[in-house]
Amino acid sequence: MRIAFEEEVCVVTGAGGGIGRELAVALAKTGAFLAISDIDESGLEQTASQVRKHSPKVHLARLNVADHAAIYSYREEVVSHFGIVHQLYNNAGVSGMGGLNEMSDDAIQRVIDINLLGVLHGSRAFLPDLIASGAGKLGNISSLIGFSCMPGLAIYCTTKFGVRGLTEALRADALFHNQPVQIVCVHPGGIKTNIARANLEDFEDVPEEEVERRKKHLDFYETKLLTYPAEKAVQDILKGVAKGRHRIVVTPEAKRLDFITRLLPEKYLNIIDKKMKRELA
């Protein structure tokens, strides 16, 4: 299907690489105007150079979504530049590997500040503009870890389940108040990006044997799970948005796990446990 968002102003956070970059470029190809941000200015410039090939209007800004006050300032900057916002994709995120007692307080707070509170404040800042546009779209990027859990990702699971809950609650409010906005929770499966390996600094303050265990888990995720092309994932997302969907599960593996989780809510963890132990043996 042809996706057309001509001259719609679309905001994408975490656009310096991975899903965010592919999302920005794909939106530009539909005719949209882009406001892109990331903490990685070099990556953001690379994204902007690709976006400019397809869109005449691109606004870029360095944004650390862990600085929640900065999100509201960024919203003012975008609205001042374009005058209106039609779509927002809260995409910025980090992986945060480690069990509950394996991560430092600072590492835990960082994952929560970016993955959950960054999405919360991004939604809160821009939602009035999306509603005012008359047909706004809010896309919050959760994960397959937003409806199922895996070992060694306690805080990451917490934040992604939180994004799901927040997004569904916002949709409940929008329905109750008859607000003209499409609110979407996106659950990507294993997308081929550098999100996991980009946070190896989280391993610095743990014992050497624990580092080796985590790296083994990381290798498992990258070789067995993080394999779906980001460009294809973005097409799945935008097709779902264009069709008016409110819940988008990306990758065949994520769809299977979604089915198993709903079918066997008390036993799906046993299935995951057996599979991971077999793969890591």
Beta strands, then each sheet from edge to edge (+ up, - down):
strand 1: 9-12
strand 2: 33-38
strand 3: 58-62
strand 4: 87-90
strand 5: 136-141
strand 6: 181-188
strand 7: 191-192
strand 8: 228-229
strand 9: 247-250
sheet 1: 3+ 2+ 1+ 4+ 5+ 6+ 9+
sheet 2: 7+ 8+
end
